[in-house]
Amino acid sequence: MASAVGHALVTGASRGIGRAIAAELARRGWTLHLASRSADALEEVRRELPTGGASAGGTSAERSHRIHPVDLGDMEQVAAFAERLRAEVPRLGLLVLNAGAAISAPLEETSLAEWDRVFDLNVRSPFLLTRELLPALRAATGRVIAIGSVVSTAAYPGQGAYTASKHALYGLTKVLAKELHADGVIVQTVLPGGVATDMVRTMRPDIDSTDLIQPQDVAAAVGSLLDMDGSALTDEIRLRRRGKSPWA
C-alpha cells in the first residue's frame, strides 16, 4: 500500500541524490518544496518535474512545486526557513533530510572550522529543521527519511569528520523514531555505499566509477519505504555497491 501523497520537503535537492529523490516523489504525485543554496539550480530541477498529481488534492496552483534557496549550513537561515515553511505548509507529509557536506582529511589535519562546517550541515541543520517542522509533520501524521551513508555505522581513514557526523545523524534518527512513534510519525533512514555523486568522486577517487550506486537507486529505496505502509515497516535500508562483497 503506497503512502498518501501531500507536501514534501527535500533538502539538498539541486543535484545528485536529492535531485533524483525529487524526481521520484514528483512522479508519485507529491507537491515538492526543494531546498538548496542555488536558486538557479533549483529552478532547473523544478522545470524537469511533473506537477503534483491530482491525487495530491487541492488546486493546480497548490500542487505546483516550490523552490527555497537557503544555506542549510547557516542555522539562522534554517530557523527562518522553517518558520516560513511551517506557515505556508501547516501539514507536511514528508521531510527528506538529504543535504550534506564532507571533507577528505586525516583527523590531525582537520581544522575546527572544517569540522564545524560538516557538523552544521550534516547534524545541526537536520536537528533544527526537524524540530521546527514537527507541528506540521504531526498534523499530517507524516514521515521523516534521513539519507545517511555506509559510514553511519562504518569508518574509513581520512573521513573522520564526515563519519562522525553521519554516526550522529544515525543516532538522531533512531531517537526521533522512538520519540515520534506514539504520534504516528515514521522516521526512517537510507544508508547507501558509494553513490555516483561529486562528493563521493572527491572522497573516494579509488573506486571504479562504473561500480558506484546511482542516485536513482537511492531514490528507489526512498520509494520503497513509502510503498511499505501496511502492517509491516522497516527502520532502515542499506545499499551496497554491486561489486562490493556481501555482508562486508
MDAnalysis code that builds the backbone (N, CA, C; Angstrom):
import MDAnalysis as mda
import numpy as np

u = mda.Universe.empty(744, n_residues=248, atom_resindex=np.repeat(np.arange(248), 3), trajectory=True)
u.add_TopologyAttr("name", ["N", "CA", "C"] * 248)
u.add_TopologyAttr("resid", np.arange(1, 249))
u.add_TopologyAttr("resname", ["MET", "ALA", "SER", "ALA", "VAL", "GLY", "HIS", "ALA", "LEU", "VAL", "THR", "GLY", "ALA", "SER", "ARG", "GLY", "ILE", "GLY", "ARG", "ALA", "ILE", "ALA", "ALA", "GLU", "LEU", "ALA", "ARG", "ARG", "GLY", "TRP", "THR", "LEU", "HIS", "LEU", "ALA", "SER", "ARG", "SER", "ALA", "ASP", "ALA", "LEU", "GLU", "GLU", "VAL", "ARG", "ARG", "GLU", "LEU", "PRO", "THR", "GLY", "GLY", "ALA", "SER", "ALA", "GLY", "GLY", "THR", "SER", "ALA", "GLU", "ARG", "SER", "HIS", "ARG", "ILE", "HIS", "PRO", "VAL", "ASP", "LEU", "GLY", "ASP", "MET", "GLU", "GLN", "VAL", "ALA", "ALA", "PHE", "ALA", "GLU", "ARG", "LEU", "ARG", "ALA", "GLU", "VAL", "PRO", "ARG", "LEU", "GLY", "LEU", "LEU", "VAL", "LEU", "ASN", "ALA", "GLY", "ALA", "ALA", "ILE", "SER", "ALA", "PRO", "LEU", "GLU", "GLU", "THR", "SER", "LEU", "ALA", "GLU", "TRP", "ASP", "ARG", "VAL", "PHE", "ASP", "LEU", "ASN", "VAL", "ARG", "SER", "PRO", "PHE", "LEU", "LEU", "THR", "ARG", "GLU", "LEU", "LEU", "PRO", "ALA", "LEU", "ARG", "ALA", "ALA", "THR", "GLY", "ARG", "VAL", "ILE", "ALA", "ILE", "GLY", "SER", "VAL", "VAL", "SER", "THR", "ALA", "ALA", "TYR", "PRO", "GLY", "GLN", "GLY", "ALA", "TYR", "THR", "ALA", "SER", "LYS", "HIS", "ALA", "LEU", "TYR", "GLY", "LEU", "THR", "LYS", "VAL", "LEU", "ALA", "LYS", "GLU", "LEU", "HIS", "ALA", "ASP", "GLY", "VAL", "ILE", "VAL", "GLN", "THR", "VAL", "LEU", "PRO", "GLY", "GLY", "VAL", "ALA", "THR", "ASP", "MET", "VAL", "ARG", "THR", "MET", "ARG", "PRO", "ASP", "ILE", "ASP", "SER", "THR", "ASP", "LEU", "ILE", "GLN", "PRO", "GLN", "ASP", "VAL", "ALA", "ALA", "ALA", "VAL", "GLY", "SER", "LEU", "LEU", "ASP", "MET", "ASP", "GLY", "SER", "ALA", "LEU", "THR", "ASP", "GLU", "ILE", "ARG", "LEU", "ARG", "ARG", "ARG", "GLY", "LYS", "SER", "PRO", "TRP", "ALA"])
u.atoms.positions = np.array([
    [0.852, -1.193, 0.000],
    [0.000, 0.000, 0.000],
    [0.882, 1.235, 0.000],
    [0.739, 2.090, -0.996],
    [1.567, 3.283, -1.114],
    [1.128, 4.342, -0.124],
    [2.119, 5.085, 0.391],
    [1.830, 6.176, 1.316],
    [1.060, 7.280, 0.609],
    [0.109, 7.897, 1.323],
    [-0.648, 9.014, 0.752],
    [0.293, 10.160, 0.426],
    [0.019, 10.854, -0.673],
    [0.884, 11.955, -1.076],
    [0.348, 13.272, -0.523],
    [1.221, 14.255, -0.486],
    [0.878, 15.578, 0.001],
    [2.064, 16.481, -0.254],
    [2.411, 17.311, 0.718],
    [3.567, 18.194, 0.598],
    [4.810, 17.510, 1.150],
    [5.916, 17.628, 0.424],
    [7.186, 17.027, 0.839],
    [8.306, 18.044, 0.693],
    [9.205, 18.080, 1.668],
    [10.403, 18.910, 1.611],
    [11.607, 18.020, 1.388],
    [12.415, 18.363, 0.375],
    [13.660, 17.645, 0.096],
    [14.811, 18.637, 0.222],
    [15.747, 18.382, 1.123],
    [16.913, 19.254, 1.246],
    [18.033, 18.743, 0.351],
    [18.895, 19.665, -0.068],
    [19.956, 19.291, -0.999],
    [19.388, 18.795, -2.310],
    [18.341, 19.475, -2.782],
    [17.562, 18.972, -3.920],
    [18.093, 19.389, -5.278],
    [19.167, 20.146, -5.325],
    [19.596, 20.714, -6.599],
    [20.465, 19.777, -7.434],
    [20.947, 18.681, -6.850],
    [21.817, 17.776, -7.607],
    [21.878, 16.416, -6.934],
    [22.503, 15.468, -7.628],
    [22.802, 14.175, -7.053],
    [21.596, 13.433, -6.498],
    [21.753, 12.924, -5.289],
    [20.711, 12.112, -4.663],
    [19.434, 12.923, -4.456],
    [19.557, 14.150, -3.993],
    [18.369, 14.974, -3.750],
    [17.570, 15.225, -5.007],
    [18.278, 15.453, -6.095],
    [17.603, 15.680, -7.377],
    [16.854, 14.424, -7.824],
    [17.480, 13.265, -7.637],
    [16.840, 12.001, -8.015],
    [15.623, 11.720, -7.135],
    [15.736, 12.021, -5.848],
    [14.598, 11.820, -4.943],
    [13.450, 12.745, -5.328],
    [13.764, 13.982, -5.676],
    [12.720, 14.917, -6.105],
    [11.973, 14.370, -7.312],
    [12.707, 13.817, -8.276],
    [12.072, 13.263, -9.473],
    [11.170, 12.083, -9.109],
    [11.635, 11.235, -8.206],
    [10.846, 10.072, -7.780],
    [9.559, 10.504, -7.079],
    [9.675, 11.481, -6.200],
    [8.494, 11.937, -5.462],
    [7.506, 12.657, -6.376],
    [8.020, 13.466, -7.300],
    [7.129, 14.164, -8.231],
    [6.376, 13.160, -9.090],
    [7.060, 12.107, -9.520],
    [6.418, 11.065, -10.312],
    [5.273, 10.412, -9.540],
    [5.426, 10.351, -8.229],
    [4.406, 9.739, -7.380],
    [3.281, 10.706, -7.008],
    [3.393, 11.968, -7.409],
    [2.319, 12.919, -7.184],
    [2.486, 13.855, -6.009],
    [3.662, 13.835, -5.363],
    [3.894, 14.740, -4.238],
    [4.060, 16.181, -4.730],
    [3.636, 17.117, -3.937],
    [3.922, 18.535, -4.159],
    [5.207, 18.849, -3.403],
    [6.224, 19.296, -4.130],
    [7.563, 19.370, -3.558],
    [7.971, 20.773, -3.152],
    [8.744, 20.815, -2.077],
    [9.449, 22.009, -1.632],
    [10.923, 21.658, -1.685],
    [11.646, 22.320, -2.583],
    [13.029, 21.972, -2.889],
    [13.960, 23.000, -2.273],
    [14.856, 22.537, -1.391],
    [15.748, 23.448, -0.685],
    [17.198, 23.169, -1.019],
    [17.928, 24.230, -1.304],
    [19.365, 24.166, -1.555],
    [19.852, 25.609, -1.654],
    [21.146, 25.797, -1.844],
    [21.667, 27.158, -1.864],
    [21.373, 27.908, -3.169],
    [21.428, 27.206, -4.287],
    [21.359, 27.871, -5.588],
    [19.941, 27.943, -6.131],
    [19.418, 29.152, -6.267],
    [18.088, 29.326, -6.844],
    [18.060, 28.869, -8.298],
    [19.127, 29.153, -9.032],
    [19.174, 28.767, -10.455],
    [19.145, 27.247, -10.607],
    [19.926, 26.547, -9.780],
    [19.953, 25.086, -9.864],
    [18.614, 24.487, -9.459],
    [17.983, 25.051, -8.443],
    [16.667, 24.561, -8.014],
    [15.622, 24.794, -9.098],
    [15.704, 25.932, -9.750],
    [14.749, 26.233, -10.820],
    [14.919, 25.257, -11.976],
    [16.151, 24.887, -12.257],
    [16.397, 23.907, -13.307],
    [15.768, 22.564, -12.949],
    [15.889, 22.158, -11.675],
    [15.268, 20.910, -11.227],
    [13.757, 21.003, -11.341],
    [13.205, 22.123, -10.897],
    [11.744, 22.272, -10.918],
    [11.200, 22.168, -12.339],
    [11.926, 22.731, -13.315],
    [11.448, 22.693, -14.696],
    [11.363, 21.263, -15.222],
    [12.156, 20.366, -14.652],
    [12.183, 18.981, -15.122],
    [11.067, 18.135, -14.504],
    [10.421, 18.627, -13.460],
    [9.495, 17.795, -12.688],
    [8.059, 17.936, -13.165],
    [7.319, 16.830, -13.176],
    [5.874, 16.936, -13.414],
    [5.218, 17.597, -12.220],
    [4.151, 18.354, -12.469],
    [3.418, 18.995, -11.378],
    [2.744, 17.938, -10.530],
    [2.628, 18.196, -9.222],
    [1.979, 17.265, -8.313],
    [0.656, 16.786, -8.876],
    [0.421, 15.488, -8.830],
    [-0.749, 14.894, -9.462],
    [-2.046, 15.203, -8.760],
    [-3.141, 14.865, -9.412],
    [-4.463, 15.125, -8.855],
    [-4.648, 14.431, -7.521],
    [-3.925, 13.292, -7.336],
    [-4.060, 12.571, -6.079],
    [-3.542, 13.375, -4.898],
    [-2.763, 14.448, -5.200],
    [-2.258, 15.282, -4.121],
    [-3.345, 16.174, -3.551],
    [-4.450, 16.324, -4.267],
    [-5.537, 17.164, -3.791],
    [-5.228, 18.637, -3.997],
    [-6.212, 19.495, -3.785],
    [-6.014, 20.922, -3.916],
    [-6.049, 21.388, -5.360],
    [-5.884, 22.690, -5.548],
    [-5.899, 23.264, -6.872],
    [-4.558, 23.053, -7.557],
    [-4.535, 23.340, -8.870],
    [-3.290, 23.194, -9.621],
    [-2.202, 24.074, -9.028],
    [-2.556, 25.311, -8.637],
    [-1.569, 26.221, -8.059],
    [-1.021, 25.674, -6.748],
    [-1.913, 25.049, -5.965],
    [-1.483, 24.492, -4.685],
    [-0.546, 23.312, -4.887],
    [-0.673, 22.633, -6.039],
    [0.127, 21.447, -6.282],
    [1.432, 21.750, -7.022],
    [1.678, 23.003, -7.374],
    [2.911, 23.335, -8.071],
    [4.085, 23.289, -7.096],
    [5.248, 22.875, -7.610],
    [6.418, 22.728, -6.757],
    [7.032, 24.087, -6.439],
    [7.588, 24.211, -5.239],
    [8.210, 25.457, -4.798],
    [9.705, 25.254, -4.609],
    [10.467, 26.310, -4.860],
    [11.900, 26.262, -4.585],
    [12.195, 27.201, -3.417],
    [13.197, 26.822, -2.622],
    [13.555, 27.583, -1.432],
    [15.075, 27.705, -1.365],
    [15.640, 28.767, -1.947],
    [17.083, 28.964, -1.842],
    [17.451, 29.300, -0.389],
    [18.251, 28.453, 0.232],
    [18.639, 28.652, 1.630],
    [19.955, 27.935, 1.875],
    [20.815, 28.569, 2.652],
    [22.068, 27.935, 3.066],
    [21.766, 27.091, 4.297],
    [21.668, 25.792, 4.118],
    [21.280, 24.895, 5.208],
    [22.404, 24.671, 6.205],
    [23.564, 25.264, 5.957],
    [24.643, 25.236, 6.930],
    [24.649, 26.449, 7.827],
    [23.723, 27.381, 7.599],
    [23.585, 28.605, 8.400],
    [22.348, 28.455, 9.266],
    [22.527, 28.316, 10.578],
    [21.401, 27.999, 11.448],
    [20.364, 29.120, 11.517],
    [20.778, 30.356, 11.350],
    [19.809, 31.451, 11.321],
    [18.917, 31.336, 10.091],
    [19.524, 31.009, 8.949],
    [18.728, 30.815, 7.735],
    [17.818, 29.598, 7.854],
    [18.307, 28.544, 8.473],
    [17.498, 27.335, 8.641],
    [16.275, 27.626, 9.504],
    [16.477, 28.337, 10.619],
    [15.364, 28.656, 11.517],
    [14.333, 29.531, 10.821],
    [14.807, 30.531, 10.070],
    [13.885, 31.420, 9.367],
    [13.135, 30.676, 8.275],
    [13.838, 29.796, 7.565],
    [13.208, 28.997, 6.522],
    [12.132, 28.085, 7.105],
    [12.446, 27.421, 8.206],
    [11.479, 26.518, 8.838],
    [10.229, 27.278, 9.274],
    [10.415, 28.474, 9.787],
    [9.263, 29.280, 10.211],
    [8.377, 29.638, 9.021],
    [9.010, 30.033, 7.905],
    [8.247, 30.383, 6.709],
    [7.504, 29.165, 6.174],
    [8.200, 28.036, 6.123],
    [7.587, 26.835, 5.556],
    [6.434, 26.347, 6.433],
    [6.597, 26.425, 7.739],
    [5.542, 25.989, 8.649],
    [4.281, 26.814, 8.462],
    [4.460, 28.118, 8.179],
    [3.304, 28.980, 7.926],
    [2.661, 28.664, 6.579],
    [3.497, 28.329, 5.593],
    [2.998, 28.047, 4.245],
    [2.392, 26.654, 4.143],
    [2.985, 25.703, 4.872],
    [2.564, 24.301, 4.790],
    [2.278, 23.794, 6.207],
    [1.074, 23.994, 6.707],
    [0.769, 23.542, 8.071],
    [0.723, 22.029, 8.210],
    [0.622, 21.312, 7.082],
    [0.622, 19.843, 7.104],
    [1.711, 19.349, 6.149],
    [2.788, 18.824, 6.711],
    [3.917, 18.351, 5.914],
    [3.944, 16.826, 5.964],
    [3.735, 16.205, 4.800],
    [3.642, 14.751, 4.760],
    [4.974, 14.038, 4.775],
    [6.035, 14.714, 4.299],
    [7.322, 14.036, 4.176],
    [8.460, 15.043, 4.260],
    [9.443, 14.721, 5.077],
    [10.667, 15.508, 5.176],
    [11.836, 14.595, 4.832],
    [12.543, 14.917, 3.749],
    [13.718, 14.138, 3.335],
    [14.965, 14.940, 3.674],
    [15.734, 14.430, 4.626],
    [16.951, 15.097, 5.080],
    [18.119, 14.550, 4.272],
    [18.465, 15.263, 3.220],
    [19.469, 14.763, 2.284],
    [20.717, 15.643, 2.202],
    [20.589, 16.937, 2.422],
    [21.734, 17.842, 2.261],
    [22.895, 17.397, 3.142],
    [24.089, 17.468, 2.593],
    [25.250, 17.046, 3.370],
    [26.541, 17.605, 2.811],
    [27.578, 17.556, 3.642],
    [28.905, 18.022, 3.245],
    [29.936, 17.036, 3.770],
    [31.095, 17.020, 3.129],
    [32.170, 16.128, 3.549],
    [33.508, 16.764, 3.225],
    [34.512, 16.372, 3.984],
    [35.882, 16.741, 3.664],
    [36.712, 15.467, 3.716],
    [37.807, 15.452, 2.989],
    [38.712, 14.310, 2.971],
    [40.035, 14.745, 3.575],
    [40.260, 14.326, 4.835],
    [41.490, 14.702, 5.527],
    [41.644, 13.846, 6.779],
    [42.865, 13.482, 7.132],
    [43.072, 12.819, 8.418],
    [42.597, 13.732, 9.551],
    [42.199, 13.137, 10.665],
    [41.692, 13.943, 11.774],
    [42.716, 14.964, 12.260],
    [44.002, 14.578, 12.295],
    [45.002, 15.515, 12.814],
    [45.212, 16.704, 11.879],
    [44.715, 16.590, 10.641],
    [44.825, 17.704, 9.697],
    [43.494, 18.408, 9.484],
    [42.483, 18.044, 10.261],
    [41.156, 18.648, 10.140],
    [41.041, 19.827, 11.098],
    [40.744, 21.004, 10.563],
    [40.600, 22.182, 11.420],
    [39.246, 22.176, 12.104],
    [39.145, 22.930, 13.169],
    [37.867, 23.036, 13.879],
    [36.814, 23.676, 12.979],
    [37.230, 24.618, 12.149],
    [36.282, 25.262, 11.232],
    [35.729, 24.247, 10.228],
    [36.575, 23.367, 9.712],
    [36.120, 22.334, 8.782],
    [35.185, 21.347, 9.484],
    [35.569, 20.954, 10.701],
    [34.729, 20.051, 11.500],
    [33.354, 20.660, 11.714],
    [33.330, 21.937, 12.103],
    [32.054, 22.608, 12.372],
    [31.208, 22.728, 11.108],
    [31.852, 22.990, 9.975],
    [31.098, 23.130, 8.726],
    [30.381, 21.829, 8.373],
    [31.080, 20.713, 8.537],
    [30.466, 19.413, 8.245],
    [29.333, 19.118, 9.222],
    [29.558, 19.355, 10.499],
    [28.522, 19.067, 11.502],
    [27.336, 20.012, 11.382],
    [27.586, 21.263, 10.995],
    [26.468, 22.199, 10.830],
    [25.486, 21.682, 9.789],
    [25.999, 21.259, 8.652],
    [25.121, 20.833, 7.558],
    [24.586, 19.419, 7.769],
    [25.394, 18.529, 8.322],
    [25.012, 17.122, 8.416],
    [24.244, 16.762, 9.679],
    [24.373, 17.577, 10.735],
    [23.754, 17.219, 12.012],
    [22.886, 18.344, 12.579],
    [23.476, 19.519, 12.753],
    [22.722, 20.612, 13.385],
    [21.524, 21.023, 12.532],
    [21.731, 21.130, 11.219],
    [20.633, 21.529, 10.338],
    [19.488, 20.522, 10.343],
    [19.734, 19.202, 10.190],
    [18.636, 18.244, 10.283],
    [17.916, 18.283, 11.625],
    [18.680, 18.437, 12.722],
    [18.059, 18.534, 14.046],
    [17.132, 19.742, 14.120],
    [17.649, 20.917, 13.741],
    [16.868, 22.139, 13.872],
    [15.670, 22.133, 12.935],
    [15.881, 21.706, 11.710],
    [14.799, 21.696, 10.732],
    [13.686, 20.744, 11.168],
    [14.062, 19.565, 11.614],
    [13.057, 18.599, 12.052],
    [12.317, 19.116, 13.285],
    [13.050, 19.638, 14.237],
    [12.407, 20.151, 15.460],
    [11.386, 21.231, 15.143],
    [11.745, 22.144, 14.257],
    [10.854, 23.261, 13.958],
    [9.662, 22.843, 13.103],
    [9.816, 21.764, 12.353],
    [8.726, 21.320, 11.471],
    [7.871, 20.214, 12.093],
    [8.162, 19.850, 13.325],
    [7.390, 18.782, 13.972],
    [5.891, 19.069, 14.029],
    [5.445, 20.307, 14.306],
    [3.994, 20.539, 14.301],
    [3.348, 20.205, 12.959],
    [4.024, 20.555, 11.866],
    [3.478, 20.265, 10.530],
    [3.532, 18.774, 10.229],
    [4.565, 18.101, 10.690],
    [4.667, 16.652, 10.486],
    [3.614, 15.913, 11.300],
    [3.407, 16.340, 12.530],
    [2.390, 15.699, 13.372],
    [0.997, 15.930, 12.799],
    [0.760, 17.126, 12.284],
    [-0.566, 17.441, 11.748],
    [-0.913, 16.548, 10.566],
    [0.090, 16.135, 9.806],
    [-0.138, 15.293, 8.628],
    [0.112, 13.817, 8.917],
    [0.467, 13.490, 10.180],
    [0.953, 12.139, 10.507],
    [1.986, 11.744, 9.454],
    [2.993, 12.590, 9.350],
    [3.948, 12.484, 8.259],
    [5.097, 11.542, 8.514],
    [6.147, 11.737, 7.760],
    [7.279, 10.820, 7.763],
    [8.566, 11.610, 7.561],
    [9.632, 11.153, 8.209],
    [10.964, 11.718, 8.028],
    [11.860, 10.614, 7.475],
    [12.576, 10.910, 6.400],
    [13.554, 9.962, 5.852],
    [14.898, 10.676, 5.776],
    [15.861, 10.165, 6.519],
    [17.207, 10.733, 6.523],
    [18.103, 9.918, 5.598],
    [18.875, 10.611, 4.777],
    [19.829, 9.930, 3.896],
    [21.175, 9.881, 4.611],
    [21.511, 8.694, 5.098],
    [22.771, 8.509, 5.792],
    [23.844, 8.040, 4.832],
    [24.661, 7.097, 5.293],
    [25.792, 6.639, 4.497],
    [26.284, 5.321, 5.068],
    [27.081, 4.616, 4.285],
    [27.741, 3.436, 4.808],
    [28.562, 3.790, 6.040],
    [29.083, 5.032, 6.103],
    [29.887, 5.430, 7.263],
    [29.026, 5.847, 8.445],
    [27.703, 5.698, 8.350],
    [26.857, 5.871, 9.530],
    [27.155, 4.786, 10.560],
    [27.661, 3.644, 10.094],
    [27.984, 2.537, 11.003],
    [29.383, 1.991, 10.779],
    [30.084, 2.472, 9.774],
    [31.445, 2.013, 9.484],
    [32.394, 3.200, 9.581],
    [33.625, 3.013, 9.169],
    [34.601, 4.107, 9.219],
    [35.684, 3.877, 8.176],
    [36.130, 4.997, 7.567],
    [37.223, 4.931, 6.610],
    [38.270, 5.985, 6.976],
    [39.556, 5.661, 6.870],
    [40.593, 6.658, 7.142],
    [40.412, 7.885, 6.246],
    [40.687, 9.035, 6.789],
    [40.588, 10.268, 6.027],
    [39.189, 10.838, 5.933],
    [38.225, 10.199, 6.608],
    [36.840, 10.676, 6.581],
    [36.300, 10.878, 7.994],
    [37.157, 11.325, 8.886],
    [36.777, 11.429, 10.295],
    [35.596, 12.335, 10.560],
    [35.635, 13.552, 10.043],
    [34.550, 14.498, 10.291],
    [33.244, 14.005, 9.683],
    [33.327, 13.509, 8.457],
    [32.132, 13.008, 7.770],
    [31.563, 11.791, 8.500],
    [32.448, 10.859, 8.874],
    [31.997, 9.659, 9.574],
    [31.338, 10.006, 10.899],
    [31.965, 10.870, 11.673],
    [31.400, 11.245, 12.971],
    [30.038, 11.915, 12.796],
    [29.910, 12.751, 11.771],
    [28.640, 13.453, 11.557],
    [27.540, 12.483, 11.130],
    [27.888, 11.496, 10.303],
    [26.880, 10.531, 9.859],
    [26.509, 9.567, 10.992],
    [27.453, 9.245, 11.873],
    [27.105, 8.499, 13.074],
    [26.113, 9.299, 13.917],
    [26.358, 10.592, 14.037],
    [25.470, 11.446, 14.837],
    [24.076, 11.522, 14.227],
    [24.003, 11.670, 12.895],
    [22.701, 11.724, 12.229],
    [21.956, 10.401, 12.400],
    [22.683, 9.295, 12.345],
    [22.079, 7.976, 12.536],
    [21.470, 7.860, 13.938],
    [22.212, 8.308, 14.937],
    [21.696, 8.288, 16.299],
    [20.501, 9.204, 16.467],
    [20.562, 10.381, 15.857],
    [19.442, 11.314, 15.906],
    [18.192, 10.685, 15.302],
    [18.363, 9.993, 14.185],
    [17.234, 9.345, 13.521],
    [16.598, 8.288, 14.412],
    [17.417, 7.511, 15.090],
    [16.897, 6.468, 15.977],
    [16.082, 7.069, 17.126],
    [16.609, 8.122, 17.723],
    [15.898, 8.743, 18.851],
    [14.592, 9.372, 18.377],
    [14.639, 10.058, 17.238],
    [13.418, 10.659, 16.698],
    [12.360, 9.590, 16.428],
    [12.784, 8.455, 15.885],
    [11.842, 7.382, 15.591],
    [11.126, 6.924, 16.850],
    [11.855, 6.810, 17.944],
    [11.254, 6.390, 19.204],
    [10.365, 7.488, 19.799],
    [10.831, 8.723, 19.750],
    [10.070, 9.813, 20.361],
    [8.784, 10.127, 19.608],
    [8.778, 9.912, 18.282],
    [7.623, 10.279, 17.470],
    [6.706, 9.092, 17.172],
    [7.097, 7.914, 17.631],
    [6.311, 6.712, 17.340],
    [4.862, 6.848, 17.824],
    [4.680, 7.362, 19.028],
    [3.327, 7.474, 19.585],
    [2.463, 8.457, 18.804],
    [3.096, 9.387, 18.089],
    [2.357, 10.368, 17.284],
    [2.011, 9.825, 15.904],
    [2.507, 8.654, 15.573],
    [2.264, 8.085, 14.245],
    [3.203, 8.608, 13.178],
    [4.186, 9.431, 13.557],
    [5.173, 9.953, 12.608],
    [6.285, 8.919, 12.445],
    [6.510, 8.473, 11.230],
    [7.503, 7.437, 10.936],
    [8.836, 8.107, 10.620],
    [9.909, 7.597, 11.212],
    [11.251, 8.113, 10.955],
    [12.123, 6.951, 10.488],
    [12.713, 7.101, 9.304],
    [13.496, 6.031, 8.690],
    [14.777, 6.588, 8.093],
    [15.668, 5.699, 7.709],
    [16.919, 6.135, 7.107],
    [17.333, 5.201, 5.983],
    [18.030, 5.774, 5.004],
    [18.635, 5.007, 3.920],
    [20.144, 5.179, 4.046],
    [20.865, 4.056, 4.056],
    [22.307, 4.074, 4.243],
    [22.984, 3.497, 2.996],
    [23.312, 4.345, 2.033],
    [23.957, 3.842, 0.811],
    [25.470, 3.802, 0.925],
    [26.064, 2.888, 0.171],
    [27.505, 2.917, -0.008],
    [27.854, 4.005, -1.009],
    [28.944, 3.842, -1.726],
    [29.391, 4.880, -2.650],
    [28.397, 5.143, -3.765],
    [27.965, 6.393, -3.879],
    [26.996, 6.806, -4.887],
    [27.699, 7.710, -5.904],
    [27.258, 7.652, -7.136],
    [27.866, 8.435, -8.215],
    [27.477, 9.909, -8.083],
    [28.118, 10.568, -7.132],
    [27.921, 11.998, -6.914],
    [29.285, 12.677, -6.891],
    [29.280, 13.995, -7.001],
    [30.541, 14.737, -6.945],
    [31.240, 14.506, -5.610],
    [30.463, 14.418, -4.520],
    [31.055, 14.230, -3.198],
    [31.832, 12.921, -3.118],
    [31.220, 11.843, -3.571],
    [31.879, 10.538, -3.490],
    [33.080, 10.473, -4.422],
    [32.971, 11.058, -5.594],
    [34.110, 11.045, -6.520],
    [35.311, 11.769, -5.908],
    [35.040, 12.805, -5.107],
    [36.114, 13.542, -4.442],
    [36.668, 12.761, -3.257],
    [35.752, 12.163, -2.466],
    [36.160, 11.446, -1.258],
    [36.813, 10.108, -1.573],
    [36.339, 9.409, -2.604],
    [36.825, 8.055, -2.923],
    [37.207, 7.950, -4.394],
    [38.259, 8.655, -4.820],
    [38.673, 8.566, -6.220],
    [39.201, 7.187, -6.587],
    [39.442, 6.346, -5.574],
    [39.956, 4.994, -5.819],
    [38.881, 4.037, -6.319],
    [37.601, 4.390, -6.136],
    [36.518, 3.499, -6.537],
    [36.265, 3.629, -8.035],
    [36.148, 2.505, -8.699],
    [35.801, 2.486, -10.126],
    [34.421, 3.124, -10.288],
    [34.329, 4.179, -11.061],
    [33.068, 4.911, -11.198],
    [31.948, 4.058, -11.774],
    [32.307, 3.020, -12.520],
    [31.271, 2.154, -13.093],
    [30.634, 1.261, -12.037],
    [31.244, 1.193, -10.859],
    [30.739, 0.336, -9.785],
    [29.903, 1.109, -8.771],
    [29.799, 2.415, -8.948],
    [29.096, 3.232, -7.969],
    [27.578, 3.055, -8.066],
    [26.924, 3.166, -6.922],
    [25.461, 3.200, -6.877],
    [24.997, 4.465, -7.588],
    [23.900, 4.394, -8.310],
    [23.355, 5.563, -8.990],
    [22.382, 6.313, -8.066],
    [22.311, 7.635, -8.170],
    [21.359, 8.386, -7.349],
    [19.932, 7.871, -7.464],
    [19.576, 7.386, -8.664],
    [18.223, 6.865, -8.862],
    [17.964, 5.618, -8.015],
    [19.038, 4.871, -7.691],
    [18.881, 3.702, -6.829],
    [18.513, 4.119, -5.407],
    [19.107, 5.200, -4.943],
    [18.772, 5.712, -3.610],
    [17.341, 6.240, -3.604],
    [16.971, 6.932, -4.685],
    [15.596, 7.423, -4.800],
    [14.601, 6.268, -4.807],
    [14.950, 5.171, -5.465],
    [14.080, 3.996, -5.491],
    [13.919, 3.419, -4.092],
    [14.990, 3.465, -3.293],
    [14.903, 2.984, -1.910],
    [13.951, 3.842, -1.098],
    [14.002, 5.152, -1.317],
    [13.047, 6.041, -0.654],
    [11.626, 5.668, -1.069],
    [11.428, 5.412, -2.360],
    [10.119, 4.997, -2.837],
    [9.668, 3.702, -2.190],
    [10.603, 2.788, -1.966],
    [10.262, 1.517, -1.324],
    [9.783, 1.734, 0.107],
    [10.402, 2.663, 0.807],
    [9.956, 2.970, 2.157],
    [8.532, 3.523, 2.153],
    [8.239, 4.366, 1.179],
    [6.896, 4.936, 1.087],
    [5.864, 3.872, 0.722],
    [6.255, 2.916, -0.095],
    [5.336, 1.851, -0.501],
    [5.044, 0.886, 0.644],
    [6.017, 0.716, 1.535],
    [5.860, -0.224, 2.635],
    [5.091, 0.454, 3.760],
    [3.785, 0.523, 3.582],
    [2.956, 1.300, 4.501],
    [1.761, 0.482, 4.990],
    [1.965, -0.821, 5.085],
    [0.898, -1.685, 5.575],
    [1.131, -2.052, 7.030],
    [1.056, -3.336, 7.335],
    [1.200, -3.781, 8.715],
    [2.657, -3.988, 9.117],
    [3.571, -3.858, 8.171],
    [4.998, -4.036, 8.466],
    [5.785, -2.833, 7.973],
    [6.845, -2.488, 8.707],
    [7.733, -1.393, 8.330],
    [9.175, -1.831, 8.547],
    [10.084, -1.118, 7.917],
    [11.498, -1.280, 8.221],
    [12.038, 0.073, 8.645],
    [12.967, 0.073, 9.570],
    [13.513, 1.325, 10.067],
    [14.614, 1.879, 9.170],
    [15.247, 1.001, 8.399],
    [16.333, 1.455, 7.543],
    [16.494, 0.543, 6.343],
    [17.096, 1.101, 5.303],
    [17.504, 0.329, 4.136],
    [18.988, 0.589, 3.913],
    [19.760, -0.488, 3.786],
    [21.187, -0.374, 3.496],
    [21.433, -0.789, 2.049],
    [22.183, 0.015, 1.344],
    [22.508, -0.261, -0.053],
    [24.014, -0.408, -0.192],
    [24.445, -1.480, -0.849],
    [25.871, -1.641, -1.134],
    [26.087, -1.613, -2.637],
    [27.309, -1.268, -3.005],
    [27.683, -1.366, -4.407],
    [27.632, -2.831, -4.839],
    [27.151, -3.068, -6.048],
    [27.015, -4.447, -6.534],
    [28.362, -5.181, -6.496],
    [29.436, -4.457, -6.758],
    [30.744, -5.097, -6.788],
    [31.367, -5.313, -5.422],
    [30.772, -4.752, -4.380],
    [31.319, -4.898, -3.034],
    [30.874, -6.247, -2.452],
    [31.724, -6.861, -1.662],
    [31.415, -8.169, -1.086],
    [30.181, -8.093, -0.185],
    [29.255, -9.057, -0.277],
    [28.093, -9.080, 0.606],
    [28.502, -9.172, 2.075],
    [27.764, -8.507, 2.919],
    [27.955, -8.530, 4.366],
    [29.344, -8.075, 4.782],
    [29.959, -7.229, 3.955],
    [31.305, -6.742, 4.297],
    [31.220, -5.659, 5.366],
])
